[in-house]
Amino acid sequence: MPKQIECVDWPDRLDVWTPYSMAIKASGGTTVYFAGVTAAPPYHHHPHRPEEFDTLPGDLPTQTRMALENLKKSLEAVGGTFQDIVFFQFFSTTMEGAEQAGAIRKEYFGEHRPASTTLQVVRLATDPRCLVEVNAIAVVD
């Protein structure tokens, strides 16, 4: 069966654009679960070595783009694109720059609206200088 992804919204929803759907209905294809990625190189030492994160930019928009580029590499590794994502999570330690980060997200997702969750958190595990982490679930052919 060919893959189908359907964005499902409430019948009485307001006529406004949102970057997410209330639900995604997927059939066919293969489900892929992606690990969280930050703006840091995904392949780094464990336990973490602080010097590996010295080149991280200090702003949310730039780190958002870098994290989405890291996610893009994972998507490409399984033959997918951002249009295949059915669930997306965005974790940030700050909301300063969130509007610009949202615009960057739209560059990657376009009009595609996966079910999504955005959370502000106290700290990310990778390094205190990491401001954003994203993860996703996709359905690919």
N, CA, C and O atoms as CSV, one atom per row, in Angstrom:
chain,resi,resn,atom,element,x,y,z
A,1,MET,N,N,0.846,-1.178,0.000
A,1,MET,CA,C,0.000,0.000,0.000
A,1,MET,C,C,0.892,1.241,0.000
A,1,MET,O,O,1.808,1.341,0.816
A,2,PRO,N,N,0.634,2.186,-0.906
A,2,PRO,CA,C,1.433,3.415,-0.912
A,2,PRO,C,C,1.197,4.226,0.364
A,2,PRO,O,O,0.125,4.191,0.969
A,3,LYS,N,N,2.235,4.946,0.740
A,3,LYS,CA,C,2.156,5.780,1.941
A,3,LYS,C,C,1.152,6.910,1.747
A,3,LYS,O,O,1.095,7.537,0.689
A,4,GLN,N,N,0.357,7.158,2.799
A,4,GLN,CA,C,-0.552,8.306,2.816
A,4,GLN,C,C,-0.433,8.985,4.170
A,4,GLN,O,O,-0.470,8.328,5.211
A,5,ILE,N,N,-0.288,10.304,4.151
A,5,ILE,CA,C,-0.245,11.097,5.374
A,5,ILE,C,C,-1.338,12.150,5.275
A,5,ILE,O,O,-1.373,12.940,4.332
A,6,GLU,N,N,-2.224,12.152,6.254
A,6,GLU,CA,C,-3.352,13.089,6.251
A,6,GLU,C,C,-3.323,13.936,7.521
A,6,GLU,O,O,-3.294,13.395,8.627
A,7,CYS,N,N,-3.331,15.260,7.368
A,7,CYS,CA,C,-3.458,16.168,8.501
A,7,CYS,C,C,-4.924,16.209,8.906
A,7,CYS,O,O,-5.803,16.420,8.070
A,8,VAL,N,N,-5.179,16.006,10.187
A,8,VAL,CA,C,-6.556,15.969,10.677
A,8,VAL,C,C,-6.753,17.121,11.656
A,8,VAL,O,O,-6.033,17.231,12.649
A,9,ASP,N,N,-7.720,17.966,11.374
A,9,ASP,CA,C,-8.066,19.066,12.267
A,9,ASP,C,C,-9.506,18.905,12.729
A,9,ASP,O,O,-10.275,18.152,12.130
A,10,TRP,N,N,-9.863,19.596,13.771
A,10,TRP,CA,C,-11.224,19.546,14.280
A,10,TRP,C,C,-12.171,20.140,13.246
A,10,TRP,O,O,-11.798,21.082,12.547
A,11,PRO,N,N,-13.376,19.619,13.134
A,11,PRO,CA,C,-14.331,20.162,12.161
A,11,PRO,C,C,-14.678,21.631,12.427
A,11,PRO,O,O,-14.971,22.376,11.491
A,12,ASP,N,N,-14.647,22.050,13.691
A,12,ASP,CA,C,-15.043,23.423,14.033
A,12,ASP,C,C,-13.838,24.339,14.277
A,12,ASP,O,O,-13.956,25.343,14.978
A,13,ARG,N,N,-12.676,23.993,13.698
A,13,ARG,CA,C,-11.480,24.809,13.926
A,13,ARG,C,C,-11.645,26.205,13.337
A,13,ARG,O,O,-12.385,26.400,12.373
A,14,LEU,N,N,-10.956,27.160,13.920
A,14,LEU,CA,C,-10.928,28.513,13.369
A,14,LEU,C,C,-10.198,28.488,12.039
A,14,LEU,O,O,-9.325,27.648,11.824
A,15,ASP,N,N,-10.543,29.390,11.158
A,15,ASP,CA,C,-9.904,29.460,9.847
A,15,ASP,C,C,-8.621,30.286,9.953
A,15,ASP,O,O,-8.532,31.393,9.423
A,16,VAL,N,N,-7.633,29.726,10.647
A,16,VAL,CA,C,-6.324,30.356,10.795
A,16,VAL,C,C,-5.263,29.309,10.481
A,16,VAL,O,O,-5.481,28.115,10.687
A,17,TRP,N,N,-4.102,29.762,9.977
A,17,TRP,CA,C,-3.023,28.829,9.696
A,17,TRP,C,C,-2.235,28.582,10.971
A,17,TRP,O,O,-1.917,29.519,11.704
A,18,THR,N,N,-1.922,27.328,11.235
A,18,THR,CA,C,-1.049,26.958,12.342
A,18,THR,C,C,0.057,26.060,11.794
A,18,THR,O,O,-0.140,25.397,10.777
A,19,PRO,N,N,1.218,26.028,12.452
A,19,PRO,CA,C,2.305,25.183,11.962
A,19,PRO,C,C,2.154,23.717,12.355
A,19,PRO,O,O,3.069,22.925,12.130
A,20,TYR,N,N,1.030,23.348,12.932
A,20,TYR,CA,C,0.808,21.979,13.388
A,20,TYR,C,C,-0.626,21.555,13.116
A,20,TYR,O,O,-1.514,22.386,12.922
A,21,SER,N,N,-0.831,20.242,13.108
A,21,SER,CA,C,-2.169,19.658,13.022
A,21,SER,C,C,-2.498,19.059,14.377
A,21,SER,O,O,-1.598,18.726,15.148
A,22,MET,N,N,-3.780,18.922,14.669
A,22,MET,CA,C,-4.175,18.299,15.925
A,22,MET,C,C,-3.890,16.802,15.903
A,22,MET,O,O,-3.683,16.194,16.953
A,23,ALA,N,N,-3.880,16.209,14.721
A,23,ALA,CA,C,-3.575,14.782,14.583
A,23,ALA,C,C,-3.070,14.514,13.171
A,23,ALA,O,O,-3.334,15.278,12.243
A,24,ILE,N,N,-2.352,13.434,13.034
A,24,ILE,CA,C,-1.892,12.960,11.731
A,24,ILE,C,C,-2.357,11.519,11.588
A,24,ILE,O,O,-2.190,10.706,12.497
A,25,LYS,N,N,-2.935,11.219,10.449
A,25,LYS,CA,C,-3.358,9.850,10.146
A,25,LYS,C,C,-2.438,9.337,9.041
A,25,LYS,O,O,-2.424,9.876,7.934
A,26,ALA,N,N,-1.672,8.294,9.350
A,26,ALA,CA,C,-0.713,7.756,8.386
A,26,ALA,C,C,-1.025,6.286,8.117
A,26,ALA,O,O,-1.349,5.526,9.029
A,27,SER,N,N,-0.922,5.910,6.859
A,27,SER,CA,C,-1.086,4.504,6.491
A,27,SER,C,C,-0.051,4.159,5.433
A,27,SER,O,O,0.412,5.023,4.689
A,28,GLY,N,N,0.302,2.882,5.379
A,28,GLY,CA,C,1.342,2.456,4.448
A,28,GLY,C,C,2.690,2.973,4.899
A,28,GLY,O,O,2.783,3.630,5.936
A,29,GLY,N,N,3.713,2.696,4.158
A,29,GLY,CA,C,5.047,3.203,4.457
A,29,GLY,C,C,5.676,2.543,5.668
A,29,GLY,O,O,5.140,1.587,6.228
A,30,THR,N,N,6.823,3.072,6.058
A,30,THR,CA,C,7.595,2.586,7.194
A,30,THR,C,C,7.757,3.720,8.193
A,30,THR,O,O,8.124,4.831,7.813
A,31,THR,N,N,7.487,3.453,9.463
A,31,THR,CA,C,7.632,4.461,10.506
A,31,THR,C,C,9.083,4.504,10.972
A,31,THR,O,O,9.694,3.470,11.242
A,32,VAL,N,N,9.622,5.719,11.063
A,32,VAL,CA,C,11.004,5.924,11.499
A,32,VAL,C,C,10.985,6.891,12.683
A,32,VAL,O,O,10.353,7.946,12.623
A,33,TYR,N,N,11.682,6.521,13.755
A,33,TYR,CA,C,11.774,7.343,14.960
A,33,TYR,C,C,13.163,7.962,15.007
A,33,TYR,O,O,14.165,7.248,14.964
A,34,PHE,N,N,13.230,9.279,15.093
A,34,PHE,CA,C,14.509,9.983,15.068
A,34,PHE,C,C,14.924,10.410,16.468
A,34,PHE,O,O,14.102,10.871,17.260
A,35,ALA,N,N,16.201,10.251,16.761
A,35,ALA,CA,C,16.767,10.735,18.015
A,35,ALA,C,C,16.761,12.257,18.014
A,35,ALA,O,O,16.755,12.890,16.958
A,36,GLY,N,N,16.762,12.829,19.201
A,36,GLY,CA,C,16.862,14.269,19.305
A,36,GLY,C,C,18.215,14.754,18.821
A,36,GLY,O,O,19.240,14.121,19.077
A,37,VAL,N,N,18.215,15.881,18.118
A,37,VAL,CA,C,19.456,16.513,17.674
A,37,VAL,C,C,19.434,17.984,18.059
A,37,VAL,O,O,18.383,18.624,18.097
A,38,THR,N,N,20.614,18.497,18.342
A,38,THR,CA,C,20.788,19.908,18.672
A,38,THR,C,C,21.571,20.564,17.542
A,38,THR,O,O,21.710,19.997,16.458
A,39,ALA,N,N,22.077,21.754,17.804
A,39,ALA,CA,C,22.946,22.428,16.840
A,39,ALA,C,C,24.360,21.854,16.870
A,39,ALA,O,O,25.166,22.135,15.984
A,40,ALA,N,N,24.656,21.059,17.877
A,40,ALA,CA,C,25.984,20.448,17.999
A,40,ALA,C,C,26.125,19.292,17.018
A,40,ALA,O,O,25.122,18.739,16.567
A,41,PRO,N,N,27.343,18.924,16.688
A,41,PRO,CA,C,27.520,17.740,15.851
A,41,PRO,C,C,26.886,16.528,16.546
A,41,PRO,O,O,27.174,16.278,17.716
A,42,PRO,N,N,26.033,15.777,15.852
A,42,PRO,CA,C,25.363,14.634,16.499
A,42,PRO,C,C,26.334,13.570,16.999
A,42,PRO,O,O,26.076,12.912,18.007
A,43,TYR,N,N,27.440,13.405,16.299
A,43,TYR,CA,C,28.427,12.416,16.727
A,43,TYR,C,C,29.514,13.133,17.512
A,43,TYR,O,O,30.416,13.742,16.937
A,44,HIS,N,N,29.415,13.052,18.834
A,44,HIS,CA,C,30.394,13.662,19.730
A,44,HIS,C,C,30.670,12.672,20.864
A,44,HIS,O,O,29.975,11.667,21.013
A,45,HIS,N,N,31.674,12.970,21.641
A,45,HIS,CA,C,32.089,12.053,22.702
A,45,HIS,C,C,31.053,11.949,23.820
A,45,HIS,O,O,30.324,12.893,24.124
A,46,HIS,N,N,31.025,10.769,24.408
A,46,HIS,CA,C,30.233,10.514,25.612
A,46,HIS,C,C,31.151,9.811,26.602
A,46,HIS,O,O,31.670,8.748,26.262
A,47,PRO,N,N,31.383,10.323,27.786
A,47,PRO,CA,C,30.756,11.545,28.282
A,47,PRO,C,C,31.179,12.765,27.455
A,47,PRO,O,O,32.210,12.771,26.782
A,48,HIS,N,N,30.342,13.783,27.540
A,48,HIS,CA,C,30.556,14.985,26.734
A,48,HIS,C,C,31.855,15.691,27.105
A,48,HIS,O,O,32.279,15.712,28.261
A,49,ARG,N,N,32.464,16.266,26.079
A,49,ARG,CA,C,33.660,17.090,26.253
A,49,ARG,C,C,33.271,18.523,25.907
A,49,ARG,O,O,32.956,18.808,24.751
A,50,PRO,N,N,33.287,19.429,26.877
A,50,PRO,CA,C,32.821,20.798,26.641
A,50,PRO,C,C,33.453,21.483,25.435
A,50,PRO,O,O,32.783,22.262,24.758
A,51,GLU,N,N,34.723,21.213,25.150
A,51,GLU,CA,C,35.390,21.889,24.033
A,51,GLU,C,C,34.761,21.542,22.682
A,51,GLU,O,O,34.932,22.287,21.716
A,52,GLU,N,N,34.043,20.435,22.601
A,52,GLU,CA,C,33.396,20.073,21.337
A,52,GLU,C,C,32.223,20.997,21.006
A,52,GLU,O,O,31.709,20.978,19.887
A,53,PHE,N,N,31.806,21.796,21.972
A,53,PHE,CA,C,30.658,22.675,21.778
A,53,PHE,C,C,31.041,24.153,21.785
A,53,PHE,O,O,30.173,25.025,21.822
A,54,ASP,N,N,32.349,24.430,21.748
A,54,ASP,CA,C,32.832,25.811,21.820
A,54,ASP,C,C,32.402,26.672,20.637
A,54,ASP,O,O,32.361,27.896,20.761
A,55,THR,N,N,32.083,26.072,19.500
A,55,THR,CA,C,31.733,26.870,18.316
A,55,THR,C,C,30.228,27.078,18.160
A,55,THR,O,O,29.788,27.635,17.155
A,56,LEU,N,N,29.433,26.640,19.136
A,56,LEU,CA,C,27.984,26.836,19.029
A,56,LEU,C,C,27.637,28.320,19.033
A,56,LEU,O,O,28.144,29.064,19.874
A,57,PRO,N,N,26.779,28.770,18.108
A,57,PRO,CA,C,26.314,30.157,18.164
A,57,PRO,C,C,25.419,30.335,19.388
A,57,PRO,O,O,24.848,29.368,19.893
A,58,GLY,N,N,25.300,31.563,19.858
A,58,GLY,CA,C,24.562,31.814,21.088
A,58,GLY,C,C,23.124,32.254,20.910
A,58,GLY,O,O,22.519,32.754,21.859
A,59,ASP,N,N,22.550,32.082,19.712
A,59,ASP,CA,C,21.175,32.555,19.509
A,59,ASP,C,C,20.268,31.420,19.025
A,59,ASP,O,O,20.703,30.501,18.332
A,60,LEU,N,N,19.010,31.517,19.410
A,60,LEU,CA,C,18.020,30.483,19.093
A,60,LEU,C,C,17.784,30.315,17.594
A,60,LEU,O,O,17.754,29.175,17.129
A,61,PRO,N,N,17.615,31.385,16.809
A,61,PRO,CA,C,17.373,31.174,15.381
A,61,PRO,C,C,18.495,30.399,14.680
A,61,PRO,O,O,18.220,29.475,13.914
A,62,THR,N,N,19.740,30.763,14.932
A,62,THR,CA,C,20.849,30.067,14.271
A,62,THR,C,C,20.934,28.619,14.727
A,62,THR,O,O,21.146,27.723,13.910
A,63,GLN,N,N,20.771,28.383,16.017
A,63,GLN,CA,C,20.799,27.008,16.506
A,63,GLN,C,C,19.612,26.203,15.972
A,63,GLN,O,O,19.737,25.001,15.736
A,64,THR,N,N,18.471,26.850,15.781
A,64,THR,CA,C,17.313,26.154,15.205
A,64,THR,C,C,17.649,25.662,13.804
A,64,THR,O,O,17.391,24.505,13.472
A,65,ARG,N,N,18.218,26.527,12.990
A,65,ARG,CA,C,18.591,26.133,11.624
A,65,ARG,C,C,19.595,24.972,11.656
A,65,ARG,O,O,19.470,24.023,10.882
A,66,MET,N,N,20.570,25.045,12.531
A,66,MET,CA,C,21.579,23.988,12.609
A,66,MET,C,C,20.963,22.662,13.059
A,66,MET,O,O,21.304,21.605,12.527
A,67,ALA,N,N,20.061,22.717,14.031
A,67,ALA,CA,C,19.396,21.492,14.493
A,67,ALA,C,C,18.537,20.898,13.383
A,67,ALA,O,O,18.521,19.681,13.197
A,68,LEU,N,N,17.819,21.750,12.642
A,68,LEU,CA,C,16.993,21.255,11.538
A,68,LEU,C,C,17.857,20.685,10.414
A,68,LEU,O,O,17.447,19.733,9.750
A,69,GLU,N,N,19.029,21.243,10.193
A,69,GLU,CA,C,19.954,20.672,9.208
A,69,GLU,C,C,20.426,19.289,9.661
A,69,GLU,O,O,20.560,18.378,8.845
A,70,ASN,N,N,20.678,19.135,10.967
A,70,ASN,CA,C,21.058,17.817,11.477
A,70,ASN,C,C,19.911,16.822,11.314
A,70,ASN,O,O,20.139,15.671,10.940
A,71,LEU,N,N,18.683,17.256,11.590
A,71,LEU,CA,C,17.526,16.383,11.385
A,71,LEU,C,C,17.373,16.039,9.907
A,71,LEU,O,O,17.040,14.905,9.560
A,72,LYS,N,N,17.616,17.015,9.042
A,72,LYS,CA,C,17.526,16.782,7.593
A,72,LYS,C,C,18.472,15.664,7.156
A,72,LYS,O,O,18.103,14.833,6.326
A,73,LYS,N,N,19.682,15.637,7.703
A,73,LYS,CA,C,20.637,14.577,7.363
A,73,LYS,C,C,20.097,13.207,7.776
A,73,LYS,O,O,20.259,12.227,7.049
A,74,SER,N,N,19.458,13.144,8.939
A,74,SER,CA,C,18.866,11.876,9.382
A,74,SER,C,C,17.711,11.475,8.476
A,74,SER,O,O,17.573,10.304,8.122
A,75,LEU,N,N,16.880,12.445,8.099
A,75,LEU,CA,C,15.775,12.164,7.176
A,75,LEU,C,C,16.308,11.632,5.850
A,75,LEU,O,O,15.813,10.632,5.330
A,76,GLU,N,N,17.312,12.299,5.312
A,76,GLU,CA,C,17.885,11.873,4.030
A,76,GLU,C,C,18.496,10.479,4.126
A,76,GLU,O,O,18.476,9.726,3.152
A,77,ALA,N,N,19.040,10.130,5.291
A,77,ALA,CA,C,19.662,8.814,5.471
A,77,ALA,C,C,18.649,7.676,5.340
A,77,ALA,O,O,19.022,6.546,5.023
A,78,VAL,N,N,17.363,7.971,5.583
A,78,VAL,CA,C,16.314,6.945,5.451
A,78,VAL,C,C,15.438,7.196,4.227
A,78,VAL,O,O,14.395,6.561,4.066
A,79,GLY,N,N,15.862,8.122,3.365
A,79,GLY,CA,C,15.099,8.410,2.150
A,79,GLY,C,C,13.890,9.290,2.376
A,79,GLY,O,O,12.938,9.251,1.597
A,80,GLY,N,N,13.915,10.092,3.443
A,80,GLY,CA,C,12.769,10.937,3.766
A,80,GLY,C,C,13.047,12.415,3.613
A,80,GLY,O,O,14.174,12.834,3.349
A,81,THR,N,N,11.987,13.200,3.784
A,81,THR,CA,C,12.058,14.659,3.770
A,81,THR,C,C,11.213,15.180,4.929
A,81,THR,O,O,10.570,14.404,5.635
A,82,PHE,N,N,11.218,16.474,5.116
A,82,PHE,CA,C,10.390,17.071,6.162
A,82,PHE,C,C,8.902,16.815,5.905
A,82,PHE,O,O,8.104,16.820,6.842
A,83,GLN,N,N,8.528,16.593,4.659
A,83,GLN,CA,C,7.126,16.320,4.325
A,83,GLN,C,C,6.673,14.954,4.831
A,83,GLN,O,O,5.473,14.681,4.874
A,84,ASP,N,N,7.613,14.092,5.216
A,84,ASP,CA,C,7.298,12.758,5.732
A,84,ASP,C,C,7.108,12.747,7.246
A,84,ASP,O,O,6.671,11.741,7.806
A,85,ILE,N,N,7.431,13.852,7.912
A,85,ILE,CA,C,7.329,13.908,9.371
A,85,ILE,C,C,5.862,13.953,9.783
A,85,ILE,O,O,5.080,14.757,9.275
A,86,VAL,N,N,5.505,13.060,10.727
A,86,VAL,CA,C,4.131,13.029,11.239
A,86,VAL,C,C,4.054,13.574,12.662
A,86,VAL,O,O,2.977,13.965,13.112
A,87,PHE,N,N,5.183,13.604,13.378
A,87,PHE,CA,C,5.224,14.156,14.734
A,87,PHE,C,C,6.569,14.836,14.936
A,87,PHE,O,O,7.614,14.279,14.601
A,88,PHE,N,N,6.535,16.053,15.492
A,88,PHE,CA,C,7.735,16.870,15.652
A,88,PHE,C,C,7.728,17.495,17.037
A,88,PHE,O,O,6.704,18.009,17.488
A,89,GLN,N,N,8.880,17.448,17.716
A,89,GLN,CA,C,9.013,18.105,19.015
A,89,GLN,C,C,10.155,19.109,18.958
A,89,GLN,O,O,11.209,18.850,18.379
A,90,PHE,N,N,9.917,20.264,19.577
A,90,PHE,CA,C,10.882,21.361,19.623
A,90,PHE,C,C,11.062,21.731,21.087
A,90,PHE,O,O,10.124,22.193,21.735
A,91,PHE,N,N,12.262,21.529,21.604
A,91,PHE,CA,C,12.591,21.874,22.983
A,91,PHE,C,C,13.563,23.042,22.950
A,91,PHE,O,O,14.540,23.019,22.202
A,92,SER,N,N,13.296,24.073,23.763
A,92,SER,CA,C,14.163,25.244,23.783
A,92,SER,C,C,14.359,25.718,25.211
A,92,SER,O,O,13.448,25.644,26.036
A,93,THR,N,N,15.558,26.205,25.492
A,93,THR,CA,C,15.834,26.742,26.822
A,93,THR,C,C,15.469,28.219,26.924
A,93,THR,O,O,15.541,28.804,28.005
A,94,THR,N,N,15.078,28.823,25.803
A,94,THR,CA,C,14.715,30.239,25.780
A,94,THR,C,C,13.633,30.466,24.729
A,94,THR,O,O,13.547,29.730,23.747
A,95,MET,N,N,12.833,31.459,24.937
A,95,MET,CA,C,11.857,31.849,23.922
A,95,MET,C,C,12.295,33.137,23.225
A,95,MET,O,O,11.591,33.643,22.351
A,96,GLU,N,N,13.462,33.669,23.615
A,96,GLU,CA,C,14.007,34.849,22.948
A,96,GLU,C,C,14.474,34.441,21.553
A,96,GLU,O,O,15.396,33.638,21.408
A,97,GLY,N,N,13.836,34.997,20.539
A,97,GLY,CA,C,14.135,34.618,19.161
A,97,GLY,C,C,13.180,33.559,18.626
A,97,GLY,O,O,13.389,33.025,17.536
A,98,ALA,N,N,12.125,33.253,19.393
A,98,ALA,CA,C,11.192,32.187,18.994
A,98,ALA,C,C,10.459,32.513,17.695
A,98,ALA,O,O,10.195,31.614,16.896
A,99,GLU,N,N,10.127,33.785,17.472
A,99,GLU,CA,C,9.422,34.145,16.237
A,99,GLU,C,C,10.300,33.874,15.012
A,99,GLU,O,O,9.829,33.340,14.008
A,100,GLN,N,N,11.575,34.245,15.105
A,100,GLN,CA,C,12.497,33.966,14.000
A,100,GLN,C,C,12.707,32.456,13.847
A,100,GLN,O,O,12.795,31.955,12.726
A,101,ALA,N,N,12.788,31.736,14.959
A,101,ALA,CA,C,12.949,30.279,14.905
A,101,ALA,C,C,11.743,29.642,14.221
A,101,ALA,O,O,11.893,28.683,13.464
A,102,GLY,N,N,10.545,30.173,14.486
A,102,GLY,CA,C,9.341,29.669,13.822
A,102,GLY,C,C,9.383,29.895,12.322
A,102,GLY,O,O,8.954,29.036,11.551
A,103,ALA,N,N,9.895,31.042,11.902
A,103,ALA,CA,C,10.022,31.322,10.466
A,103,ALA,C,C,11.027,30.371,9.820
A,103,ALA,O,O,10.831,29.929,8.688
A,104,ILE,N,N,12.092,30.060,10.536
A,104,ILE,CA,C,13.080,29.106,10.016
A,104,ILE,C,C,12.452,27.723,9.906
A,104,ILE,O,O,12.665,27.018,8.920
A,105,ARG,N,N,11.686,27.337,10.907
A,105,ARG,CA,C,10.989,26.045,10.842
A,105,ARG,C,C,10.126,25.974,9.586
A,105,ARG,O,O,10.110,24.950,8.903
A,106,LYS,N,N,9.411,27.052,9.280
A,106,LYS,CA,C,8.536,27.056,8.102
A,106,LYS,C,C,9.338,26.907,6.809
A,106,LYS,O,O,8.833,26.343,5.838
A,107,GLU,N,N,10.569,27.398,6.778
A,107,GLU,CA,C,11.421,27.194,5.598
A,107,GLU,C,C,11.606,25.702,5.318
A,107,GLU,O,O,11.666,25.288,4.160
A,108,TYR,N,N,11.695,24.909,6.361
A,108,TYR,CA,C,11.935,23.473,6.211
A,108,TYR,C,C,10.645,22.689,5.983
A,108,TYR,O,O,10.620,21.757,5.179
A,109,PHE,N,N,9.581,23.060,6.680
A,109,PHE,CA,C,8.327,22.315,6.588
A,109,PHE,C,C,7.382,22.857,5.525
A,109,PHE,O,O,6.497,22.136,5.062
A,110,GLY,N,N,7.555,24.113,5.130
A,110,GLY,CA,C,6.622,24.711,4.183
A,110,GLY,C,C,5.220,24.704,4.774
A,110,GLY,O,O,5.029,25.072,5.934
A,111,GLU,N,N,4.243,24.289,3.984
A,111,GLU,CA,C,2.851,24.241,4.446
A,111,GLU,C,C,2.517,22.931,5.161
A,111,GLU,O,O,1.406,22.768,5.666
A,112,HIS,N,N,3.469,21.998,5.208
A,112,HIS,CA,C,3.246,20.722,5.901
A,112,HIS,C,C,3.127,20.979,7.402
A,112,HIS,O,O,3.944,21.694,7.981
A,113,ARG,N,N,2.110,20.395,8.024
A,113,ARG,CA,C,1.824,20.671,9.429
A,113,ARG,C,C,1.766,19.373,10.239
A,113,ARG,O,O,0.673,18.863,10.487
A,114,PRO,N,N,2.908,18.827,10.655
A,114,PRO,CA,C,2.862,17.611,11.469
A,114,PRO,C,C,2.292,17.906,12.857
A,114,PRO,O,O,2.316,19.048,13.316
A,115,ALA,N,N,1.786,16.880,13.513
A,115,ALA,CA,C,1.426,17.042,14.920
A,115,ALA,C,C,2.707,17.460,15.639
A,115,ALA,O,O,3.764,16.871,15.413
A,116,SER,N,N,2.621,18.472,16.504
A,116,SER,CA,C,3.840,19.053,17.081
A,116,SER,C,C,3.658,19.442,18.532
A,116,SER,O,O,2.551,19.712,18.997
A,117,THR,N,N,4.773,19.463,19.228
A,117,THR,CA,C,4.821,19.968,20.593
A,117,THR,C,C,6.032,20.879,20.709
A,117,THR,O,O,7.124,20.520,20.269
A,118,THR,N,N,5.847,22.061,21.301
A,118,THR,CA,C,6.944,22.988,21.578
A,118,THR,C,C,7.006,23.187,23.085
A,118,THR,O,O,6.001,23.498,23.724
A,119,LEU,N,N,8.194,23.005,23.643
A,119,LEU,CA,C,8.371,23.135,25.088
A,119,LEU,C,C,9.567,24.006,25.411
A,119,LEU,O,O,10.609,23.911,24.761
A,120,GLN,N,N,9.416,24.864,26.427
A,120,GLN,CA,C,10.576,25.544,26.983
A,120,GLN,C,C,11.036,24.708,28.168
A,120,GLN,O,O,10.239,24.348,29.034
A,121,VAL,N,N,12.325,24.403,28.196
A,121,VAL,CA,C,12.896,23.570,29.249
A,121,VAL,C,C,14.012,24.335,29.951
A,121,VAL,O,O,14.515,25.332,29.433
A,122,VAL,N,N,14.389,23.868,31.117
A,122,VAL,CA,C,15.428,24.547,31.886
A,122,VAL,C,C,16.798,24.363,31.247
A,122,VAL,O,O,17.574,25.314,31.154
A,123,ARG,N,N,17.100,23.129,30.801
A,123,ARG,CA,C,18.423,22.843,30.246
A,123,ARG,C,C,18.333,21.604,29.377
A,123,ARG,O,O,17.510,20.721,29.620
A,124,LEU,N,N,19.186,21.544,28.360
A,124,LEU,CA,C,19.312,20.346,27.534
A,124,LEU,C,C,20.519,19.549,28.027
A,124,LEU,O,O,21.469,20.123,28.559
A,125,ALA,N,N,20.480,18.244,27.851
A,125,ALA,CA,C,21.514,17.372,28.414
A,125,ALA,C,C,22.866,17.500,27.729
A,125,ALA,O,O,23.896,17.269,28.363
A,126,THR,N,N,22.888,17.861,26.455
A,126,THR,CA,C,24.139,17.838,25.698
A,126,THR,C,C,25.186,18.797,26.259
A,126,THR,O,O,26.301,18.380,26.575
A,127,ASP,N,N,24.839,20.070,26.383
A,127,ASP,CA,C,25.763,21.099,26.855
A,127,ASP,C,C,24.919,22.309,27.228
A,127,ASP,O,O,23.917,22.577,26.566
A,128,PRO,N,N,25.296,23.052,28.275
A,128,PRO,CA,C,24.491,24.210,28.673
A,128,PRO,C,C,24.360,25.280,27.594
A,128,PRO,O,O,23.451,26.108,27.656
A,129,ARG,N,N,25.253,25.277,26.608
A,129,ARG,CA,C,25.184,26.264,25.527
A,129,ARG,C,C,24.212,25.858,24.427
A,129,ARG,O,O,23.896,26.666,23.554
A,130,CYS,N,N,23.741,24.638,24.458
A,130,CYS,CA,C,22.721,24.198,23.490
A,130,CYS,C,C,21.387,24.815,23.891
A,130,CYS,O,O,20.940,24.660,25.027
A,131,LEU,N,N,20.759,25.510,22.961
A,131,LEU,CA,C,19.498,26.201,23.224
A,131,LEU,C,C,18.286,25.462,22.680
A,131,LEU,O,O,17.167,25.715,23.128
A,132,VAL,N,N,18.477,24.556,21.728
A,132,VAL,CA,C,17.345,23.892,21.078
A,132,VAL,C,C,17.689,22.435,20.789
A,132,VAL,O,O,18.824,22.096,20.454
A,133,GLU,N,N,16.673,21.584,20.928
A,133,GLU,CA,C,16.777,20.188,20.507
A,133,GLU,C,C,15.466,19.829,19.825
A,133,GLU,O,O,14.390,20.212,20.285
A,134,VAL,N,N,15.562,19.095,18.732
A,134,VAL,CA,C,14.367,18.666,18.002
A,134,VAL,C,C,14.413,17.152,17.824
A,134,VAL,O,O,15.485,16.554,17.741
A,135,ASN,N,N,13.230,16.547,17.766
A,135,ASN,CA,C,13.144,15.152,17.369
A,135,ASN,C,C,11.869,14.962,16.575
A,135,ASN,O,O,11.013,15.844,16.533
A,136,ALA,N,N,11.749,13.803,15.946
A,136,ALA,CA,C,10.626,13.605,15.032
A,136,ALA,C,C,10.316,12.127,14.852
A,136,ALA,O,O,11.119,11.247,15.161
A,137,ILE,N,N,9.121,11.899,14.340
A,137,ILE,CA,C,8.695,10.595,13.841
A,137,ILE,C,C,8.235,10.841,12.413
A,137,ILE,O,O,7.495,11.789,12.149
A,138,ALA,N,N,8.673,9.989,11.494
A,138,ALA,CA,C,8.300,10.141,10.086
A,138,ALA,C,C,7.776,8.817,9.549
A,138,ALA,O,O,8.059,7.750,10.094
A,139,VAL,N,N,7.013,8.906,8.478
A,139,VAL,CA,C,6.573,7.727,7.735
A,139,VAL,C,C,7.126,7.891,6.324
A,139,VAL,O,O,6.782,8.836,5.614
A,140,VAL,N,N,7.988,6.957,5.930
A,140,VAL,CA,C,8.646,7.035,4.621
A,140,VAL,C,C,8.200,5.872,3.749
A,140,VAL,O,O,7.705,4.861,4.246
A,141,ASP,N,N,8.381,6.029,2.437
A,141,ASP,CA,C,8.039,4.945,1.499
A,141,ASP,C,C,9.043,3.824,1.604
A,141,ASP,O,O,8.927,2.823,0.897
